[in-house]
Amino acid sequence: MVEISKKTKVITEVKKFIFENNLDGYIIPKNDSYFTEYSYENNLKKVSNFTGSAGFAIILKKKNYLFVDGRYTLQAKKQSGKKFIILEIPYNWPKDLPNITKSRIGFNPRLFTDHTLAKYFNKNINLIPIIYPFDKIKETKLNKMFHLNKSIVGETSLKKIKRIKNFLNLNKVNYLYVSASENVNWLLNIRGKDLPNSPLINCKLIVSYTGKLYLFIDLKKISQNKKQFLKNVKICNENSFFEVINNLNKKNFVIDKNTCSIFEKQIIKSKFKIVSEIDPIYGLKSIKNNTELENTIKAHIEDGVAVTKFLYWFKNKDSEITETKIEKKLEIFRKKSKNYLYPSFDTIAGSGPNGSIIHYKSNKLTNRRLGKKDILLIDSGGQYRWGTTDVTRTTCLGKVSNRIKNNFTRVLKGHIAVVNCNLNYKTNGYLVDKLARKYLNKVGLDYSHGTGHGVGFFLNVHEGPQAISKYNKVPIKKGMILSNEPGYYLNNNYGIRIENLIYVDELKKKLIFKNLTLAPIDTDMINFKMLNKKEKKYIFYYHLDIYAKISKYLNNKEKKWLINLIK
């Protein structure tokens, strides 16, 4: 009841702000001014209680709307349905707005890009830039920036900067504004802990065609001994953006349409011509070098040990257990690795009907005790010193129904079809996505999320531009890391998802997917009669590979259990 009253108070204060400023409504996004997926500062949660990774709210004078994509519709209804009308993106603009062509809708220009506004909001709506003063999150601990050496990342920051400098000169561009923290962190080989789950330091950067760099960062986060490796970089206060832009010469800029705020864009436009809104760093960091891939493989061996030990424990436990305890138990297994730092996202441990909520998060109100007939969907990952992991397994305690087995097997067949697909140098995520859905679609079933997302190297667990989805046309290239995670969800009953991380390699002048994830698939969930010889062979060799790589880290009981899966 305390939590509800807090949300009600915030909504009331926003509505008061709307009336005082002659507005018809106000838009509240999830993101902060750095546009990262995860952030401690989450105004959307403050106002709506929604905890998903994407979405926005519109507070009107009389009604409240929450907009989310297909991953979060069920979650949003449960978390925010009492105070908000839930709409799925893409959507039609709410019809209850008074005189749509004259409506005044407020928004914070530091929290939106022109790209976002054009994508989601009707052109006839009068959008008013105005900042609502939400309470800021105070840092309880000062998170210092740290540097990654070449043995971890495989390429010095100087070489990366040279690549950007060459790009600018080749395209006759004077400056690149790197507004995405993940891209700055990649370029300078720096990391931090300003965000939950992602090893990032919040910062922004201007790269000049001369190779000079202007880093915008909280100065307290750079210790004196760390300034030396940044000798080619001018360290600037976070609030000095206008001053720096005003002192630059020449004529043009490249910016990022997804993370350059309207506020920042207008400052740049006041003096320079913007010639492109695509940051080239996204494409560069999506292709991992050999060192990054080798280290990622090491991270997945460590993660595979933890997940395998967890799955053995789960299948052989002798007492009832809750979702929250399951989350904690998996974390305990991961923490046994000295190279494990923290989760790469909040663990999803959804049992029974909670498993049907695609991005479910257990709490005091929803935490279920598992019954013998329940299946568990557990989606988790870790940030290791060697890389980033993400894995989903669906498993059971007792015997499952034939219907569940058959649907699990259809998902599995799609999962195998992805990793074994014939790639060429023009294959994109859209074409691969169709393969993953094939066996579900044959019986009229589907899932509302993409089949796979890109993954960073000791960075964000979700990374673009690469993805396996209905709409992604980015060519799949050697060195990319993606997830392979088809699923099926029966509302209020159960959820199924099988996820491995895969990377793109080259063999005999052809591109192939290779598994990174080393976590057993629950054979109790499989209807082997539905698998062909090639699929059965895949399951056999996949488990054999797991045994070969991690068995030396398992005890005898765990080894025996794993051997029994090799069939």
WOTARA-V247537 format. One line per field, one symbol per residue. ss: DSSP state (A for helix, B for strand, O for the rest). Layout:
ss: ???
This chain:
ss: OAAAAAAAAAAAAAAAAAAAOOOOBBBBBOOOOOOOOOOOOOAAAAAAOOOOOOOBBBBBOOOBBBBBOOOOAAAAAAAAOOOOBBBBOOOOOOOOOOOOOOOBBBBOOOOOOAAAAAAAOOOOOBBBBOOOOOOOOOOOOOOOOBBOOAAAAOOOAAAAAAAAAAAAAAOOOOBBBBOOAAAAAAAAOBBOOOOOOOOOOOOBBBBBOOOOBBBBOOAAAOOAAAOAAAOOBBBBOOOOAAAAAAAOOOOBBBOOOOOOOAAAAAAAAOOOBBBBOOOOAAAAAAOOOAAAAAAAAAAAAAAAAAAAAAAAAAAAOOOOOBAAAAAAAAAAAAAOOOOBBBBOOOOBBBBAAAAAOOOOOOOOOOOOBOOOOOBBBBBBOBBBOOBBOOBBBBBBOOOOOAAAAAAAAAAAAAAAAAAOOOOOOOOBAAAAAAAAAAAAAOOOOOOOOOOBBBOOOOOOOOBBBBBBOOOOOOBOOOOOBBBBOOBBBBOOOBBBBOBBBBBBBBBOOBBBBBBOOOOOOOAAAOOAAAOOAAAAAAAAAAAAAAAAAAAAAOOAAAAAAAAAOOO
